[in-house]
Amino acid sequence: MLAGKRILLVIGGGIAAFKALELIRLIRKEGGAVTPVLTNAAKEFVTPLSASALAAEKVYTDLFDLTDEAEMGHIELSRSADLLVVAPATADLMAKMAGGHADDLASTLLMATDTPVLVAPAMNVRMWLNPANQRNVALLEGDGVHRVGPDEGDMACGEYGPGRMAEPQAILAAIVERLADGPLKGRHILVTSGPTTEPIDPVRYIANRSSGAQGTAIAQALAGLGARVTFITGPATVPPPQSVTVIKVETAQEMLDAVRATLPADAAIFAAAVADWRMATASGGKIKKDKSGKPPALELTENPDILATISKLKKGRPRLIVGFAAETDDVIKNATAKRKRKGCDWIVANDVSPETGIMGGSENAVTLIDADGADSWPRATKDQVARRLAQRIADALS
């Protein structure tokens, strides 16, 4: 996805600097080249040797390296890259960027560039929420600097909250989005993902075992091909991709409403595992056991059929609609019938019997069913399945 692209990676001085090494590995795995720049503080957390070994490139640390500066090295470095990435972007580094300071190699590169810049902030929660830092963030975004994260979670200092640097995979996805110039550029694609939860009472609900991993991977793969992706997700266990527009919902009705509000789209990929039923009337209070010991009677009603509803639209129907069929027996037969019944263009079918380990697992084995028949793909990681499906979608929309 990054073949032929060059990333200038500025590594700031924070405990999250160790994640930058993994980011280098991921960028190179996707075909990109990385030139690392370490601040003096960064060298307290990672060594130039480790960054150089992973990048297979010279590491730059000193503004006044005579050999490099004889050729105006800092100017050339800042302009030869396709994207400048600052990870971790510490509060100090972002303050320098916002104030236009240029007193070391990293800040000078960032001042001298006319290349797009992406920052991945990382700092203590109180530093992140500090009004001065928030002013700097707003100023940088107003100047056109892109941002990924920070995430919310436990920190090395023992506190909890926003400020954790985004994970390397999320930063990679943001890099891909910034550099996307693929066959889906200019296309808007809708992806639904995860389970829906249908309340029984304030503490119980109907749900399923979907992790949302496959839908997330599909959204990332589509963004990697240049698409503008709207990602509508139920309460999944897998974090949503950061390189797309995310809309969070809980129930099937909320998901349908969000889908309708998102249209028009060139394609819609319905990967969510939507609950077929919901309570006819959810209880406003917790349902208690009674003295008889008998379970309460739960009156269910059918949920809206999102795939069929959108597939049968007479106006505003996406050009390509892809549904998913999670089956436990007669997979191809049942999925073929589902495609005709729902009115969608393609169905991606898989066997989710417990022994397959697919539901909630890291791998998938799917069959793509369209009007011409069934095409079974070998078992692969969900990322690999997503990339193959994204390319098929790109071919269909070309």
N, C-alpha and C positions, 0 to 999 in steps of 0.2 A: 504493500500500500504506500510505501515511502520510497520506492525505487527512484534513484537519481536525486533525492532531496538531501540537503545538508542542513543540519541543526547545530546552531551554536548554543551550547548548554552552559549557562552561568550557574555555578553551584555556590550557594550562600552558606554562611556559617551557622548551622543549627543542627540539632540532633537528627533531623530528618534528612541530612545530607547523605546518609547511607542509602536511602531510597533512590538517590540519583544514580547510583551504580546500576541498580536494576533497570532504571529507565534507559540508560545507555544500552544495556543488553537488548531491551525490547525494541528500541528504535532500530538497532542494527539487524535484529531478526526480521523486521519488516522491510529491510532493504535500504534504510537511510544511513547517512554518514553523520557522525557526531564529533564536533570539536569541543572539548571541555575547557572551561575557564574556571579556575578556583580562586575565591577570595582568600585572603590570609586567614580569616577565621575558619573557612571551610577546611583548610589544611589541618585544623585541630580535630576534625571528625573523620575525614577520609584522606588518603594519601594521593598525591599526583600520580604515583606509580600505578595504583589500582585503577584510577580513572583512565590512564593512558593505555593500560593493558586491555581493558574492556572495549575502549573506543578504537584501538589500533591507530591512534592519532597522537600527535604531540599535545601535551597539556600546557596551557598558558596560565601564568600566575602573576607576572611582574609587568607593570606598565613600562618600566624603563629597562627592558631587555634590549641592549644596544644592537644586537643582530637584527631583531625583529623591527625595532623602531627606525633603523636605517632605511627601511622600506615602508615606513608609516604603517607598521603592522596592525595597530589597533584600529585604524580606519579600514584597512583591507578586511580584517577579521569580521568587523561589524557589518560589512556590506556584501560579503561573498556568500553568506548563508541565506537560505530560504526563509528561516524563522529563527528568532532568538527566544530561548526558553530560559526562564529563571526559576530554578527548583533546587533547594527551597528558596523562596523569596522571603527573606526575613523582614521584620519591621524596619530595620536600619536600611536595607537595600531599597525597599520601596519608598522610604523617606527621601533617600538620595535621588531616586528616579523622579519623584514628584517635585523635588526642589531644584532639579537640574544640576546636581553636584557631579563632579568628575574628578575625584581625588585618588582613584585607584583604577586598575585595568577594567574591572567589571563595570563600574559606573561610567567610565569613559566610553567603553564600547556601547553602552546603552544610550549615551548622549549622542554618539557619532553615527548612529544607525538610521537608515530610512527603511529598514526591514521590519515587518510585523513582529510584535513582542507578545509573548504569552508568559504570565507569571503564575506560579503555584505557591501561594502564601503558606507559611508555617511559623507559628509562634504560640506563646501562651494565650489562653483564652482572654485574660484581662488585657493583654497587649492588643489582641485582635479587636476587642470591643472598645478600646480606648478611642475617644473622639478624635484625637490627632491622627491615629492610624486610619480610622474610617474616612477622615477628610482626604488623606493621601490616596486611599483606594478609589474614592469617588473621582479625585482629580486624574488619576491614571486612566480610569475607565473613560473619562471624558476626553482624554487625549488619544483614545483609540487602543489602549493596551488591553489585551484579552486576559481573562482570568479563569482558572480552574480551581475549585475548592475555595476555602478550606473545608475539610470534613469536620464532623462533630464526633468526639469520642474521648477515650482516656489519653492522657498526655504523659510524657516522661517525667514531668514535674509533679505528677500525682493528681492534678486537677482534671476536670472533665468539662467539655464544651467545645464550641467551634474554635478551630485553630490548627488542627492536625493537617499536615500536608496531604493532598489527595494522593491516592495510591498510584503507583507507576502506571498501571493499566489504564486508569482514568486519565492520567496526563497524556499517555500515548493516544488515547481516543481524541482528546482535545487537539493534539498536534495534527492528527490525521484530518480532523474537521477543518482546521485552519488552512491546511495545504491541499484540501480535496479539490481535485480538478478532473474527476473521473467521468464515466459515462452517464451518471445520474445527476450531474450538476444541473441545477435549475429545476429539478423535480421535487415535488412535495410528496412524501410517503408517510402514511399513518401506520403505526405498529401498536397493537394491544398485547399485553403481557401479564403474566402472573395469575394468581387465583382471584376470584371475588369472594367476599365474605358476606353472608346473609344473616342478619341478626335474628336470634330466637328470643332473646331477652337482653338486658343490658350487659350480661357477662358471658353469654353463649352465642355461638353462631354456626352456620353451615359453611363448610369450606372444602378444599381438596389439598393434595400434596404438591401442587405445582410450585416450583422454586422461582420461576421467572427467568431462569438462566438462558433458555433458548431464545425467548423474546428479546432479552437484553443483547445477546450476541448478534441477532438479526439486525437490531437497530444500529449497533456499532458498525456492522459490515456495510449497511446501506449508507451510513454517514461517510464511511471510508471511500465509497464510490462517488461521493459528491452530493448525495441527496440531502435535502432539508427534511429532517425526521421529526415527527411529533409522536411521542412515546406515551401511551396511556396505560398506566399500570395499576393493578390491584396491589394489596399488601404482600408483596413478594419478599422472599428471604435474601435474594440477590440484589445488591444495590443497583439502581438504574444507571444507565450510561450518562456521563456528564457532558457529552458532546451533542446532545439533542434537547429538544423542548420536552420537558417531563410534566405530565398531568397525573396526579395521584387520585385514585378513586377507591371505593370499597365494594359497593354493590354492583350487580349487573345493570340496574337501571341507571346508576351514576355513570357507568362505563358507556352505555348507549348514548346518554345525553352528551357526554364528552366527545364521542365519535362524531355525532351529528354537528356539534359546534365546531369541530376541527375541519370538516369538509369545506371546500373541495380539496381533493388530493388526486395525484396521478395514480397512486396504487394504495391499497389497504391490505395489511398483513395481520390477520386475526389469530395471533398466537396465544392469546389469553385462554386459560381454562375456566370458563364462565360456569358458575353453578346453574344447573338446570332448574332448580326449584328454590323458592324462598317461602318464608312463613306468610300465610294469608294475612295474618295480623300479628306483628311482633309484639310481645308483651312489654309493657312499659316498666314493669318491675321484675325482679328476679323470681322465676318460677320455683315454688317450694315443693318439697315432697309432702304428700298428704299421708294420713294415718293408714290408708288402705294399702300402701306400698306399691300401688300400681303406677306406672309411668304416665305422665300427662299425654293427652292426645294432641299431636302436633298437626294442625291443618296446613297443608302445603299448597302452593299455587305455582304455576309455571312462570319462569322468568322470561323476559323478552329475549327473542332470538336475534342477537346482534348481527351475526353473519348473514342470516337470511334477510333481515330487514334492510341492510345496506346493499346486499347483492341484488335485491329486487326494486331498488329505487328507479323511478322512471326519469328523474331529473337529478343531476349531480352525482350519479354513480361513478366511482373511480374506474378508470380504464381497465385496471387489473385488480382483482380481488382474490386473495389467497386465504383459505381457511386451514385449520388444523383438525385432524381426527386422531384422538388418542383412543386406541382400541385394545381389547384384550383377547379377541378371537376374530377369525375371518377378517383380518385387517383390510386387505385390498377390496374385498367384496363390500364390506360395510362402508369404507371410505368412498368408494366409487358411487355407491347409492347416496351417500351424504352430499357429494358434490352436486349431483343432479337435483336433489331435494332442496338444497339451500340456494342453488342458482349462482354459486361462485365459479370462478374460472379455473382455479387450481385448488387441490387439497393436498396438504402435506400430512401423510399418515404415518403413524408409528405404533409399535406394540409396547404398551406400558404395563404388561403383566409384571407382577413383583419380581419374578426371576430374571427379568431383563436388566433391572437396575436403572432403567432410563428415567422414570419419573423421579425427579429430584437429584439425578446423577449428573456426571460430567460429560457423558457420551450420548449419542443418539444414532438410531438407524431408521432412516425414513424412506418412504416411497412417494414420489411426486406424481400425482394423478391429474391429468388434464383431459381435454376432449379427445386426444389422440391415444390415450392409454396410460399405462403405469410404468414409471421409471424408478427402479429400486436402487438406492445408493448404499454403498458399504458403510458399516458402522464406523463412526468417526467422532472426534470431539465436537461439542456443540458449536464451538467457534468455526471449525472447518465446515460443518453443515451450513452455518449461517453465511459464510463467504460464498459457498457454492450456490446457495439459494439467491443471494444478493446479485450474483453475476447473471443468473437465469432471469431475474426480474429486469436487470439492466438491458439484457438482450431483447426481452419482450417489449420494453418501452422504447427501444431505439427506433 
